[in-house]
Amino acid sequence: MLFGKMDEGFVKIFGDFFGEAITLRVLHLPIMLCPVESMLHNFPGLVHLRYLCLGTSKSQMHLPPNISKFYHLRVLDLELWNGSRDFPKDMSNLAKLCHFYVPSDDQLHSEIYNVGKLKLLEELKVFQVNKNSEGFEPKQLKHLTKLREVEPGVEAVVLERLQPHGDIQVLCIRGHGGPSCPTWLGDDFTVEALQFLYLDGVSWDVFPSLGKAWDLRELRLEDITGPKEFIIEESFCMLIKLELISLGSFRKWLYPAKEGSSLGGDLLPLDTHMFPLLQVLIIRDCSKLLGFPFSNHIVSPDWFPKLQELEVLYCPEFSSVIPISWIESLCSVTMKSVKMLKEFTYSKSSNGAEVEIIGESDLHSIDQVLIFDKETCLEKLTLNRCPRLELKHLLMLTSLKTLFVFHSDALVGPLGGQGDVEWQLPIEHMRIWDLNGNSGEELTDLLPHLPKLSKLEIDECKT
């Protein structure tokens, strides 16, 4: 390696010194004052070069025409080249080239004739379709499968040319910066055998409707800011898993009405079968999503008749009221950082089913998040920072064995109103901690209805 400033006086010295250097692998000349052949007389013979950097401020200096003969070259750095742009036409001979760094205007990328032969190239900032009669056709991009950095216009052409065969079943598109989805995934939908579709970080203004994806089983949309609506297609009838993650503008669901039908829009009839086979629904980090498309945000069991797992995380505007009859048909429910709830979990195990609710300050009634529409099989209920249980709730907890109530204003509401009807709960273990209401009086009213109670824990409660 040589350091320091050099002028024309060094040319002859280095020419003699490097006369026998025929196995160079790296050549770094970012500030050239004269043609490289003047310093390296055997420059055309450096066929073992892996890295070549050339730079100059002299506008009349030409690129060496024999660059295209360095067949082993991996990196060509012309970022500091301000000389003539007479680019060798046969640059596509550099079949092993991975990185080609160019000046800030990126125009040297557009000069590569038959760029499709550079199958290992990882960056292509500019590609002008049909710039000349040949060598710049869209098909040139078809085999550039290693590209990591391209401009949006180039990305659109690349993805359009990468049309998969019609029998493809799994498709993942990540980080595509083009303005719209490829036509083969949109209006001219040709991947009709598609079963698994994952779209991550795409910046499309025009999104695929997927109305023809009748065999789709899994759909994952992640880190996409464009769409404000999620269109529920009839073709989702086979969908088993749906993941909607970090959709920054997503606010509501939309069902397109058929011609002559009144069904469609923001709110759907409760008996609408939109996802008849869906088993897993995951929604995360959708900060503007308001909830499910039902009146009063009450979840319709008919909408998800086969659902087993529901997860809604970090969606602060999301509001949902879940019937206990529907919850018990699922295996697990997890909701965190949604409207009125810090956390809501439902799970099943060998010890039975349990629900834990951690409320926020705007939760004023259990009915705002959970509807006790039937006698429940819950065996454990944990309420943290929640409103009091009312008599109508207690009468539905006919299987409850464990009740924990923490950091709340009260334990239960008034227990009158049932006339002479006797009622009892099978609670065996109850713990109350940090209650601010008249917990002593409430407990006195409740205990006669708990004949099986064997363990009672009371901590830091006001009486």
Secondary structure as GFF3:
##gff-version 3
##sequence-region A 1 463
A	DSSP	alpha_helix	10	17	.	.	.	ID=ss1
A	DSSP	beta_strand	26	29	.	.	.	ID=ss2
A	DSSP	alpha_helix	36	39	.	.	.	ID=ss3
A	DSSP	three_ten_helix	43	45	.	.	.	ID=ss4
A	DSSP	beta_strand	51	54	.	.	.	ID=ss5
A	DSSP	three_ten_helix	65	69	.	.	.	ID=ss6
A	DSSP	beta_strand	75	77	.	.	.	ID=ss7
A	DSSP	three_ten_helix	91	93	.	.	.	ID=ss8
A	DSSP	beta_strand	99	101	.	.	.	ID=ss9
A	DSSP	three_ten_helix	107	111	.	.	.	ID=ss10
A	DSSP	three_ten_helix	115	117	.	.	.	ID=ss11
A	DSSP	beta_strand	123	124	.	.	.	ID=ss12
A	DSSP	three_ten_helix	138	141	.	.	.	ID=ss13
A	DSSP	beta_strand	149	150	.	.	.	ID=ss14
A	DSSP	alpha_helix	152	161	.	.	.	ID=ss15
A	DSSP	beta_strand	170	174	.	.	.	ID=ss16
A	DSSP	three_ten_helix	183	185	.	.	.	ID=ss17
A	DSSP	beta_strand	196	200	.	.	.	ID=ss18
A	DSSP	beta_strand	218	222	.	.	.	ID=ss19
A	DSSP	beta_strand	229	231	.	.	.	ID=ss20
A	DSSP	three_ten_helix	234	238	.	.	.	ID=ss21
A	DSSP	beta_strand	241	245	.	.	.	ID=ss22
A	DSSP	beta_strand	252	254	.	.	.	ID=ss23
A	DSSP	beta_strand	280	284	.	.	.	ID=ss24
A	DSSP	three_ten_helix	295	297	.	.	.	ID=ss25
A	DSSP	beta_strand	309	315	.	.	.	ID=ss26
A	DSSP	beta_strand	322	323	.	.	.	ID=ss27
A	DSSP	alpha_helix	324	327	.	.	.	ID=ss28
A	DSSP	beta_strand	332	338	.	.	.	ID=ss29
A	DSSP	beta_strand	341	349	.	.	.	ID=ss30
A	DSSP	beta_strand	352	359	.	.	.	ID=ss31
A	DSSP	three_ten_helix	366	368	.	.	.	ID=ss32
A	DSSP	beta_strand	370	371	.	.	.	ID=ss33
A	DSSP	beta_strand	378	384	.	.	.	ID=ss34
A	DSSP	alpha_helix	391	394	.	.	.	ID=ss35
A	DSSP	beta_strand	402	406	.	.	.	ID=ss36
A	DSSP	beta_strand	429	433	.	.	.	ID=ss37
A	DSSP	alpha_helix	439	446	.	.	.	ID=ss38
A	DSSP	three_ten_helix	447	449	.	.	.	ID=ss39
A	DSSP	beta_strand	455	459	.	.	.	ID=ss40
###
